[in-house]
Amino acid sequence: MEEIFAICDDITILRDGQWVDTRPLEGLTMDSIISMMVGRELTQRFPEKSNVPKETILEVQHLTALNQPSIQDVSFELKAGEILGVAGLVGSKRTDIVETIFGVRERSEGKILLNGKEMRNRDAHEAINNGFALVTEERRSTGIYGNLDITFNSLVANVEEYKTKSGLLSNKKMKSDTQWVIDSMSVKTPGHETAIGSLSGGNQQKVIIGRWLLTQPEILMLDEPTRGIDVGAKFEIYQLILELAKKNKGIIIISSEMPELLGITDRILVMSNGRAAGVVETKNTTQTEILELASRYL
């Protein structure tokens, strides 16, 4: 946004793909632009935190990926109802953590324990069956099927649930679950048959999150969940994440945005060159401490 103020004379505001206004930048403030973008006054960037972390549900012990360079000897715990952030500089291998846990990246060492039981997670299908879900970083290339409709994009991770005894798919249940995604995620769409690629980035991301919630995961991992999304949609996604934590789900969020990590998480795991440099309590840490840890193994 700072670049716009530096090089532009006028600004055009869009909301949900519709033109809102075009105005000279002179006299406008960041807050006034945000208000036009979201259609209301945005008095706070992050919702009030009301989740309460409870007992440990996930233990990651000495996790090391097979193909190096990648993560090495990474250990941490995640509690029920907790939002754990993952921070680090570019190249710190943050994404490799969730990919290895989810089984899309092979591990050479380490254990993954869910509620005290070891999970092999040798591939994504096994990880889903074990109660794990992963919202990937690249929404357009690995998250959505852009030319296909909301129904397909909502149900694709949970297809087995819609098979009847005859082997056919239950249209009634598919329609019901698609509507659940639209309603519970507050997706703005003309209907079930709308191509997801025609929706805004924020609504695409809500469909993806809803898709994974239909698998009823215990652990939800989100890699850059608000990248490329306007500030209003970000707030809505933060609210969704917080509500999931209040339902005792374990949440892991990878983000390049330091204010996001400090605004939504309970603790932050800091990565440095593929290694865990430390875990800090969000309410007691600073950006300086996080950046110092992120530089530990460079």
C-alpha positions in Angstrom: 0.0 0.0 0.0 2.9 2.4 0.8 4.1 2.0 -2.9 0.7 3.3 -4.1 1.0 6.5 -2.1 4.6 6.9 -3.4 4.0 6.6 -7.1 0.3 7.0 -7.9 -1.9 10.1 -8.2 -5.3 8.3 -8.2 -6.6 5.1 -6.7 -9.5 2.8 -7.9 -11.2 0.7 -5.3 -12.7 -2.7 -6.1 -14.8 -4.9 -3.8 -15.8 -8.4 -4.7 -14.9 -7.8 -8.3 -17.1 -4.6 -8.5 -16.0 -1.0 -9.0 -16.5 1.1 -5.8 -14.8 4.4 -6.5 -11.9 6.3 -8.1 -10.4 9.2 -6.2 -7.3 11.3 -6.1 -4.9 10.0 -3.4 -4.3 13.5 -2.1 -6.2 13.8 1.2 -6.9 10.1 1.6 -5.5 8.1 4.5 -4.8 4.3 4.8 -7.8 3.9 7.0 -10.2 5.6 4.6 -8.9 3.4 1.7 -9.4 0.3 3.8 -12.9 1.4 4.7 -13.8 1.8 1.0 -12.3 -1.6 0.3 -14.3 -3.5 2.9 -17.5 -1.4 2.8 -17.4 -0.5 6.5 -15.2 1.0 9.2 -12.5 -1.5 10.2 -11.8 -0.6 13.8 -9.4 -3.5 14.5 -7.2 -5.7 12.3 -7.5 -8.8 14.4 -10.4 -10.3 16.4 -10.3 -10.5 20.1 -8.5 -13.7 21.2 -10.8 -15.9 23.3 -9.4 -19.4 22.6 -7.9 -21.3 25.6 -5.1 -23.8 24.8 -5.6 -27.1 26.7 -3.7 -30.4 26.7 -1.1 -31.3 24.1 -2.5 -33.2 21.2 0.3 -33.1 18.6 4.0 -34.0 19.3 6.6 -33.6 16.5 9.9 -35.2 17.5 13.2 -34.7 15.7 11.5 -34.4 12.3 13.9 -34.5 9.4 13.0 -34.6 5.7 14.6 -37.2 3.4 15.8 -34.9 0.6 18.1 -32.2 1.8 18.4 -29.2 2.1 15.2 -29.2 4.1 14.2 -29.4 7.7 16.5 -31.1 10.2 15.7 -32.3 13.8 12.6 -30.2 14.2 10.7 -30.8 17.5 7.6 -29.0 18.9 4.2 -29.5 20.6 0.8 -28.3 19.7 -2.1 -28.0 22.2 -5.8 -28.5 21.6 -7.3 -25.0 21.1 -3.9 -23.5 20.3 -2.9 -21.4 17.3 0.8 -22.0 16.7 2.6 -19.7 14.2 5.7 -20.6 12.2 8.0 -17.7 11.4 11.3 -17.5 9.6 13.2 -15.7 6.8 12.9 -16.7 3.1 14.6 -20.1 2.7 14.1 -21.1 6.4 12.1 -24.2 5.2 8.9 -23.3 7.0 6.7 -24.9 4.4 8.7 -28.1 4.6 7.5 -28.7 8.1 3.8 -28.9 7.2 4.5 -30.8 3.9 6.5 -33.4 5.9 3.8 -33.8 8.5 1.2 -34.1 5.8 3.2 -36.8 3.9 3.8 -34.9 0.6 7.4 -34.7 1.6 9.2 -37.9 2.7 10.9 -37.9 6.1 14.0 -39.8 7.0 13.8 -39.4 10.8 11.4 -38.3 13.4 8.0 -39.1 14.9 4.5 -37.5 14.6 2.2 -38.3 17.6 -1.4 -37.4 17.6 -3.0 -37.8 21.1 -0.1 -40.0 22.0 -0.4 -42.3 19.0 2.3 -42.4 16.3 1.1 -41.4 12.8 3.0 -42.6 9.8 1.4 -40.1 7.3 3.3 -41.7 4.3 1.1 -39.7 1.9 -1.6 -37.1 1.9 -4.4 -39.7 1.8 -3.1 -41.3 4.9 -2.6 -38.0 6.6 -6.3 -37.0 5.9 -7.5 -40.3 7.3 -5.4 -39.6 10.4 -7.0 -36.2 11.0 -4.7 -33.8 9.3 -5.5 -31.1 6.8 -3.3 -28.7 4.8 -4.2 -25.4 3.2 -1.3 -24.9 0.7 0.6 -21.7 0.1 -0.1 -21.4 -3.6 -3.9 -21.2 -3.7 -4.2 -20.9 -7.5 -1.8 -23.6 -8.5 -2.2 -26.2 -5.7 -5.4 -25.2 -3.8 -8.2 -24.7 -6.3 -9.5 -26.2 -9.5 -10.1 -22.8 -11.1 -12.4 -23.9 -14.0 -14.5 -26.2 -11.8 -17.5 -25.2 -9.7 -17.9 -24.6 -5.9 -19.4 -28.0 -5.4 -16.3 -29.9 -6.8 -13.9 -27.6 -4.9 -15.8 -28.0 -1.7 -16.0 -31.8 -1.8 -12.9 -33.0 -3.6 -11.0 -33.9 -0.3 -14.0 -35.9 1.1 -15.3 -37.8 -1.9 -15.5 -41.2 -0.1 -18.2 -39.8 2.3 -20.6 -39.3 -0.6 -20.5 -42.9 -2.0 -23.7 -44.9 -1.5 -23.9 -48.7 -1.2 -24.4 -48.9 -5.0 -21.1 -47.0 -5.6 -22.8 -43.9 -6.8 -22.5 -40.5 -5.3 -25.3 -39.0 -3.1 -26.4 -35.8 -4.8 -28.4 -34.9 -1.7 -25.5 -35.1 0.7 -23.2 -33.4 -1.8 -25.6 -30.5 -2.2 -26.0 -30.2 1.6 -22.3 -30.2 2.3 -21.6 -27.6 -0.4 -24.3 -25.4 1.1 -22.7 -25.9 4.6 -19.3 -24.6 3.2 -21.0 -21.6 1.6 -23.0 -20.7 4.8 -20.5 -21.5 7.5 -17.6 -19.9 5.7 -19.7 -16.9 4.5 -18.7 -17.5 0.9 -20.1 -14.9 -1.5 -21.1 -16.8 -4.6 -24.1 -16.8 -7.0 -24.5 -20.5 -6.5 -23.1 -24.0 -6.2 -22.3 -24.2 -10.0 -20.2 -21.0 -10.1 -16.6 -21.6 -11.2 -14.4 -21.0 -8.2 -11.9 -19.1 -10.4 -14.5 -16.3 -10.8 -14.6 -15.6 -7.0 -12.4 -13.2 -5.2 -9.2 -14.5 -3.5 -10.8 -14.3 -0.1 -13.8 -16.3 -1.1 -11.6 -18.9 -2.8 -9.7 -19.3 0.4 -12.9 -19.7 2.4 -14.0 -22.5 0.1 -10.6 -24.3 0.6 -10.8 -24.0 4.4 -14.4 -25.3 4.3 -13.3 -28.2 2.1 -10.8 -29.3 4.7 -13.2 -28.8 7.6 -15.6 -31.3 5.9 -12.8 -34.0 6.5 -13.2 -33.2 10.3 -9.5 -32.7 11.0 -7.9 -32.6 14.4 -4.9 -30.6 13.1 -5.4 -27.8 10.5 -2.2 -26.5 8.9 -2.4 -23.2 6.9 0.4 -22.0 4.8 0.2 -18.2 4.1 -3.6 -18.3 4.5 -4.2 -14.6 3.8 -1.7 -13.9 1.0 -3.3 -11.9 -1.8 -6.5 -11.3 0.2 -8.0 -7.9 1.0 -8.0 -6.7 4.6 -11.7 -7.3 5.1 -11.5 -10.9 4.0 -8.4 -11.3 6.2 -10.4 -10.4 9.3 -13.1 -12.9 8.4 -10.5 -15.7 7.9 -8.9 -14.8 11.3 -12.3 -15.1 12.9 -12.8 -18.6 11.3 -9.4 -19.7 12.6 -10.2 -18.4 16.0 -13.5 -20.2 16.1 -11.8 -23.5 15.1 -9.3 -23.1 17.9 -12.2 -22.5 20.3 -13.6 -25.9 19.2 -10.3 -27.5 20.4 -8.7 -27.9 17.0 -4.9 -27.6 16.8 -4.0 -24.9 14.3 -0.6 -24.3 12.7 -0.2 -21.1 10.7 2.8 -20.2 8.5 3.0 -16.6 7.6 5.5 -14.1 6.2 3.6 -11.2 7.9 4.9 -10.5 11.3 1.9 -8.5 12.4 -0.3 -11.4 11.5 1.6 -13.8 13.6 1.7 -11.5 16.5 -2.0 -10.7 16.2 -3.5 -14.2 15.9 -1.2 -16.8 17.4 -0.6 -18.1 21.0 3.0 -19.2 20.4 5.5 -18.9 17.5 8.0 -21.5 16.3 10.9 -19.7 14.7 12.8 -21.5 11.9 16.3 -20.7 10.7 17.9 -22.5 7.8 15.8 -25.7 8.2 16.2 -25.9 12.0 14.0 -24.9 14.9 15.6 -21.8 16.5 13.1 -21.5 19.3 9.5 -21.3 20.4 8.3 -18.0 21.9 5.1 -17.0 23.7 3.4 -14.5 21.4 2.2 -12.1 24.1 5.7 -11.8 25.5 7.8 -11.6 22.4 8.8 -8.9 20.0 9.7 -8.6 16.3 13.3 -8.1 17.3 13.4 -11.3 19.2 11.8 -13.3 16.4 14.3 -11.9 13.8 17.2 -12.6 16.0 16.1 -16.3 16.3 15.4 -16.4 12.6 19.1 -15.5 12.0 20.5 -18.0 14.5 21.7 -20.7 12.0 22.5 -18.6 8.9 
